[in-house]
Each structure stands twice: as C-alpha cells, then as structure tokens.
Amino acid sequence: MGKTVLKLPENKKHALMTATSMGIRLTPPDRQPMHTATTLEMQVTSAETNVVTIAASLGLPVKVLTKFVQGSPISRLIKNNLASRQIEVEGPEIEQGGPWGYRHQINMADSGLGLRGPRVHNDRAGEVGRTMSVEDFDLDRIFRQEGVRILHLSGLVAALSPDTGRFCTELARAAQASGTLVSFDLNHRASFWEGREEELHRIFTEIAAASDILVGNEEDFQLCLGVRGPEPGGSDVGAKIDAFSGMIAEVRKQFPRAQLCATTLREVISADMHLWGAVLVAQGETHLVQPREIPVIDRIGGGDGFVGGLLYGLLREWSAEDSLHFGWATGALAVTVLTDYAQPADEEQVWSIWKGNARVKR
C-alpha cells in the first residue's frame, strides 16, 4: 500500500472516536419532495457517526461520545442503531423535563430527483446534544487508560452551543496531551455562526491548532480560521482545486501541527449524477483524484463517507494516495444508499468502486 504518511499511537482500545449530537432524519419515500409528502421514513443520523461507521463496518473498534434523553423511545432507537453498526457508545441521560423540554434533533430532508435538487430543513429546538460538556465524561480514563488512536471532531458539534464549543476544545487538548491524533472537519454553517463569529473563531482556531488532520474547503478555512487565500472557487471544479491548493501553504504556516489537509470536489450535474473528486495535501505533497461521474441516490453523507474512508486508510497506515483513493470510494458508496452512512461489506467492495468495477460478485 505504499509508505505510511502518519505515525499513529499503538496499543489503544479505540481506533477512532468522535463526539456527536444524535438525531433522526425524516425522508419521503421514492424521492418525493418533503412539502407534499404524506408518508415519511425515519432513520438515525448524525454527520459524525456517518464518518466513524466506515471504520466500524470494516472491523475497527470505534467509540462515540454523546448525550441522551432519559426514557425517550428515540434514545432507545439511537442506541439500538449504533449497536447494529458495531459502535460503542458512552453518554449520560438527562430527564426530558416535560413536553417542552429536551429532545433529539430532527432533520427533514428529501433526496431530490433529476433537476429538482434536495431540500434540507433542520429542527434543533431543545436539542439534548447542545448540553454536552466535559463534566459528562471521564477524559482521563478515556484517553489515558483506554486510549484512542484518532479523535475526530466536527465544526457542527463545536458550534452547537457554548457548552459544546468548550467540550470539543477540551477533547482536543486531552487528545493532544495523551498522544492521540486529532482530525477536525471544519464544517462551517452560516446559521450556526450568526452573531457568534468572534467566539467561534477562537474555538475553531484552538481546535485546529491541536489538529493533525484538517478537512474543509477554501471557504471553511477562510470563514472558520481566518486563513487568507484566494476567493472561493465557485462551482467550477478546476477553480476549486486551484483555490484549495493555493491556501494550504498559508494553512501550514498558521497551523504547523496539521500534517494533512483534505477536501472533496463536487460538481452537481443533476440530483442523480455528480462529478466527484478529492484533494489531499500531505506533508507538502498534493494528491488529486480528478472528478469523475458517480450515480447518486441520496447525496447526504457523501462528504462524511469520504472522511471516514480517509481516516480508515490512515488507521491502517496506508500511504496518503491509497487513503485518499479509499476515501473517494467510500464517499461514492455513501451516495448509493438511502441511509446517511455507508456500511461497506469489506475492503474489496470499496476498491472495486475505486476501480470502476461494478460486476456481480458471486
């Protein structure tokens, strides 16, 4: 598989760990629009568990830190679902506090079809995950006694609330102190940042400074971290490649700990067909997957699938190029299923996707 690009800690209980706020996704069947739907399908979802499901499906020990509503049937649904994905879960339960108290987030999203693009609406009122704090977990036990090889953090969780911002910051500090590598997907969301720009810039900068792996497009780096660079590349894939590559030198100046920076490249032809590519800059060397057509059933989770496959390759101590190729393929796999997360059957299935081999396997 070529020369490994990262030196990871050994003899750890957990290969990969993340922190997340769990919820449910409601989707109309048969790719119908949400606003005219009379029937909805429900699934368990969170961007961060979308990422770690790749490694869990392929046999690596994975852990999730989260928070639950006590006695909630949705909490039970979430726990059962994560167990079915072979994901270890740790998190306290808090009382609902009556009908107007806490609950798990609700994501309402259709898949789009043809020239009708997908539409997503998030309902996060009363979200229990917004209350996650460092006091909810024994970080010394988790990082020092059990051990974690890679901690994956997301800007979606860091920006949920002041509590989760402090929580993610403390997780990054504890990981760094214990020798755990930190992966940070910036995931800028304008609605989360409105009126909190100074606070979140400080939090994201501190997490990024402790990170070994940074994921995000050129807009994410500029808006979250204030990294100077060219204007965002727009919808043209070639311009995106140039814009991203042009920023990395500045990123490495400001965040010298980061050994890898990655982003996906997506151009939407229709809701059913995308151009899909990826860029990884590892220790100053750029690796590129030129965008090529992939069929799409549901686009949500494709980027998470990419990050999950990339981290899996790094955990297996593959080369940067092989890890990038595997991540491209797990991202392409994720958009062929109706769940937000991909569950590869084995590595062979993923490599067949990378090679463009869709022949039947008997």
C-alpha positions in Angstrom: 0.0 0.0 0.0 3.0 2.3 0.0 4.7 4.4 2.7 2.5 5.4 5.6 2.0 9.2 6.0 1.2 9.4 9.7 2.7 7.8 12.8 -0.2 6.7 15.0 -0.1 5.6 18.6 -0.2 1.9 19.2 -1.9 -0.3 21.8 -5.1 1.8 22.2 -8.5 0.4 22.9 -10.3 2.7 20.4 -9.1 3.1 16.9 -11.4 6.0 16.3 -13.6 8.2 18.5 -15.9 11.1 17.9 -18.3 13.4 19.8 -21.7 13.9 18.4 -25.3 15.0 18.9 -27.6 12.3 17.6 -31.0 12.7 16.0 -33.4 11.3 13.4 -33.9 12.0 9.8 -37.3 12.0 8.2 -37.4 11.4 4.4 -40.2 10.9 2.0 -40.1 7.6 0.1 -39.5 7.3 -3.6 -37.5 10.5 -3.7 -40.6 12.7 -3.3 -40.5 16.3 -2.0 -40.9 16.8 1.7 -43.6 19.6 1.4 -46.0 17.3 -0.5 -45.2 14.0 1.3 -47.9 12.0 3.1 -45.5 9.2 4.3 -42.1 9.5 5.9 -39.3 7.1 6.5 -37.2 7.5 9.7 -33.5 6.8 10.3 -30.9 7.5 12.9 -28.4 10.1 11.9 -25.5 12.4 12.7 -22.7 13.6 10.5 -20.0 12.4 12.9 -21.4 8.8 13.2 -21.6 8.8 9.4 -17.8 9.2 9.5 -16.9 6.5 12.0 -19.3 3.9 10.6 -16.9 3.2 7.8 -14.2 2.0 10.2 -16.7 0.2 12.4 -18.1 -1.7 9.4 -14.6 -2.8 8.5 -13.8 -4.2 11.9 -12.0 -1.4 13.8 -13.1 -0.6 17.4 -15.0 2.7 17.3 -16.4 4.8 20.2 -19.0 7.7 20.2 -19.5 10.2 23.0 -23.0 11.7 23.1 -25.9 12.5 25.3 -29.5 11.1 25.6 -32.9 12.0 26.8 -33.9 9.6 29.6 -36.8 7.3 28.8 -37.2 8.6 25.2 -38.1 6.0 22.6 -35.9 7.9 20.2 -32.9 7.5 22.6 -33.6 3.7 22.5 -33.8 3.7 18.7 -30.5 5.5 18.5 -28.7 3.1 20.9 -30.1 0.1 19.1 -29.0 1.5 15.7 -25.5 2.4 16.8 -25.1 -1.1 18.4 -26.1 -2.6 15.0 -23.3 -0.6 13.4 -20.8 -2.1 15.9 -20.2 1.3 17.5 -19.5 1.6 21.3 -21.5 4.4 22.8 -20.9 6.4 26.0 -23.1 9.2 27.3 -25.2 10.3 30.2 -29.0 10.5 30.1 -30.9 13.6 31.3 -34.5 14.0 32.1 -36.7 15.3 29.4 -38.2 18.0 31.6 -41.8 17.7 30.3 -43.2 18.0 26.9 -41.4 21.3 26.2 -38.0 20.0 27.5 -35.2 18.2 25.8 -35.3 16.0 22.7 -33.0 14.7 19.9 -32.7 16.8 16.8 -34.9 16.3 13.7 -33.5 16.5 10.2 -36.2 16.7 7.4 -34.6 16.1 4.1 -35.8 14.8 0.7 -33.3 13.3 -1.8 -34.3 15.3 -4.9 -34.7 13.8 -8.3 -33.2 14.9 -11.7 -33.3 18.7 -11.9 -35.2 19.0 -8.6 -32.4 19.4 -6.0 -32.7 18.0 -2.5 -34.0 20.3 0.3 -33.0 20.0 3.9 -34.6 21.6 7.0 -33.2 21.2 10.5 -35.3 21.4 13.6 -32.8 21.6 16.6 -35.1 23.2 19.2 -34.4 21.7 22.6 -31.6 19.5 21.3 -30.1 17.5 24.1 -26.7 17.3 22.4 -26.3 21.1 22.9 -25.8 20.4 26.6 -22.8 18.1 26.2 -19.9 19.2 28.4 -16.5 18.0 29.6 -18.1 17.2 33.0 -20.2 14.4 31.4 -17.1 12.2 30.6 -14.0 10.9 32.4 -11.4 12.1 29.8 -8.5 10.7 31.8 -10.0 7.2 31.7 -10.9 7.5 28.0 -7.6 8.9 26.7 -5.1 7.6 29.3 -6.4 4.3 30.4 -8.4 3.1 27.4 -6.6 5.1 24.7 -7.7 6.4 21.4 -5.6 6.4 18.1 -7.6 9.2 16.3 -10.1 11.6 17.7 -12.4 13.0 15.0 -14.1 16.4 15.7 -16.6 18.3 13.6 -17.3 22.0 13.5 -21.0 21.2 13.5 -20.7 20.0 17.1 -18.2 22.6 18.2 -20.6 25.4 17.0 -23.8 23.9 18.5 -23.6 25.9 21.8 -21.0 27.5 24.1 -21.1 24.2 26.1 -20.2 22.0 23.1 -17.6 24.5 22.0 -15.8 24.2 25.3 -16.3 20.4 25.2 -14.7 20.0 21.8 -11.8 22.2 22.8 -11.2 20.2 26.0 -11.4 16.9 24.0 -8.8 18.2 21.6 -6.5 19.3 24.4 -6.9 15.9 26.2 -6.2 14.0 23.0 -3.1 16.1 22.2 -1.8 15.6 25.7 -2.2 11.8 25.5 -0.6 11.4 22.1 -3.9 10.8 20.3 -4.1 12.3 16.8 -6.8 14.8 16.1 -8.9 15.1 13.0 -11.0 18.2 12.5 -13.7 18.7 9.8 -14.4 22.4 9.9 -18.0 22.2 8.5 -18.8 25.9 8.5 -22.6 26.6 8.8 -23.6 30.2 8.5 -26.7 29.8 10.6 -24.6 28.4 13.5 -22.1 31.3 13.3 -24.6 34.2 13.1 -23.8 36.6 15.9 -21.1 34.3 17.4 -18.3 34.9 14.9 -15.6 36.1 17.5 -16.5 33.3 19.9 -16.5 30.5 17.3 -13.3 31.8 15.5 -11.5 31.5 18.8 -12.8 28.0 19.5 -12.1 26.7 16.0 -8.6 28.2 15.9 -7.7 26.4 19.2 -9.1 23.1 18.0 -7.3 23.5 14.6 -4.0 24.3 16.4 -4.2 20.9 18.1 -5.2 19.0 14.9 -3.1 16.7 12.8 -5.7 16.4 10.1 -7.8 19.3 8.8 -10.7 18.8 6.4 -12.6 21.6 4.7 -12.9 23.6 1.5 -11.3 27.0 0.9 -14.4 28.8 2.3 -14.2 26.7 5.5 -10.6 27.7 6.1 -11.3 31.4 5.5 -14.5 31.7 7.4 -13.7 29.4 10.3 -10.0 30.1 10.8 -9.4 33.4 9.0 -6.8 31.9 6.8 -6.0 34.3 3.9 -6.4 33.0 0.5 -7.9 33.4 -3.0 -11.6 34.0 -3.5 -13.7 30.8 -3.1 -13.6 28.7 -6.3 -17.3 28.8 -7.1 -18.9 25.8 -8.8 -16.1 25.1 -11.3 -14.1 22.1 -10.2 -10.8 23.3 -11.7 -11.2 26.6 -9.8 -11.9 24.7 -6.6 -8.7 22.7 -7.0 -6.6 25.8 -7.6 -8.3 27.7 -4.7 -7.8 24.9 -2.2 -4.2 24.2 -3.2 -3.4 27.9 -3.0 -4.5 28.1 0.6 -2.5 25.2 2.0 0.8 26.9 2.4 -0.9 29.6 4.5 -2.7 27.0 6.5 0.5 25.2 7.3 2.1 28.5 8.4 -0.7 29.2 10.9 -1.3 25.5 11.9 2.1 23.8 11.7 0.8 20.7 13.6 -1.5 19.8 10.7 0.2 17.1 8.6 -2.8 16.5 6.2 -5.3 18.8 4.7 -8.2 17.4 2.6 -11.3 18.4 0.7 -13.8 16.9 -1.6 -14.6 18.2 -5.1 -18.2 18.0 -6.2 -20.0 19.4 -9.2 -23.7 18.7 -9.5 -24.9 17.7 -12.9 -28.3 16.6 -11.5 -29.6 15.2 -8.3 -28.8 11.8 -9.7 -25.4 12.4 -11.2 -22.4 14.3 -9.7 -18.8 14.8 -10.6 -16.8 13.6 -7.6 -13.2 14.2 -6.8 -10.9 14.9 -3.9 -7.6 16.6 -2.9 -5.2 15.7 -0.1 -2.1 17.7 0.8 0.2 15.6 2.9 3.5 16.9 4.2 3.6 19.4 1.3 2.8 16.9 -1.4 -0.5 17.2 -3.3 -2.5 14.1 -4.2 -5.5 14.6 -6.5 -8.4 12.5 -7.6 -9.7 14.1 -10.8 -13.5 14.4 -10.6 -15.5 11.7 -12.4 -19.1 10.9 -12.7 -20.8 8.9 -9.9 -24.5 8.0 -9.7 -26.4 9.4 -6.7 -29.5 8.1 -4.9 -29.1 10.4 -1.9 -26.2 12.9 -1.6 -26.4 13.4 2.2 -23.4 11.7 3.9 -21.2 11.6 0.9 -18.6 14.0 2.4 -18.8 12.1 5.7 -18.2 8.9 3.8 -15.1 10.4 2.3 -13.7 11.5 5.6 -14.5 8.0 7.1 -12.6 6.2 4.3 -9.7 8.6 4.5 -9.3 8.0 8.3 -9.7 4.3 7.8 -6.8 4.3 5.4 -4.7 6.3 7.8 -5.6 4.0 10.7 -4.5 1.0 8.5 -1.2 3.0 8.0 -1.6 3.2 4.2 0.0 5.8 2.0 -1.6 9.2 1.6 -2.6 8.3 -2.0 -4.2 5.0 -1.1 -6.0 6.6 1.8 -7.3 9.3 -0.5 -8.5 6.8 -3.1 -10.2 4.7 -0.5 -12.0 7.8 0.9 -13.1 8.8 -2.5 -14.7 5.4 -3.0 -16.4 5.3 0.4 -17.9 8.7 -0.3 -19.1 7.4 -3.7 -20.5 4.4 -1.9 -22.4 6.5 0.7 -24.5 8.3 -2.0 -25.7 5.0 -3.4 -27.7 4.1 -0.2 -30.7 5.6 1.5 -29.1 5.9 4.9 -26.8 8.9 5.6 -24.0 6.4 6.3 -22.3 3.8 4.2 -21.6 0.3 5.6 -19.1 -1.3 3.3 -19.2 -5.1 3.2 -15.4 -5.4 3.0 -12.4 -3.6 1.6 -12.7 -5.4 -1.7 -16.1 -3.8 -2.3 -14.6 -0.3 -1.8 -11.6 -1.0 -4.0 -14.0 -2.3 -6.7 -15.8 1.1 -6.6 -12.5 2.9 -7.0 -11.6 0.8 -10.0 -15.0 1.3 -11.6 -15.8 -2.4 -11.4 -19.5 -3.0 -10.9 -19.5 -6.6 -11.9 -21.6 -9.0 -9.9 -19.7 -10.9 -7.1 -20.9 -14.4 -6.6 
